[in-house]
């Protein structure tokens, strides 16, 4: 009987953990880049360029994938607490790239801009910004 109770508890925990993990898909409609110059100072944002690519937030596998011409795969190390203020709702992720370099990714909903969503990949010398919307599978 004790073994049955243990099995039920393990099964319950396994199902509960899988129920909380999800995969979110976004469609990027535009992007811009901000880079540091030779002196280490941030330059200007590049002009917004149109794009159509998919971005996946996979909480099951703790990763974010940007399906651009060169696939960008980022491992989520920690999920930062949700932040909210009068202007924005921010979901932050502490990440590492393929070489293990730390950086942050943020998904920001702009409250005063009609709920527009943006994804920022903030690395040491470059920031990528994507305008995103929820992707609906056909």
Secondary structure, DSSP 8 states (H G I E B T S, - for coil): -HHHHHHHHHHHHHHHHHHH--EEEEEEEEEEEEEB-TTS-B------EEEEEEEEEETTTTEEEE-SSS-EEEEEEEE---EE-SSEEEEEEEEE-TT--EEEEEEEEEGGGTTEEEEEEE-SSEEEEEEEEE----
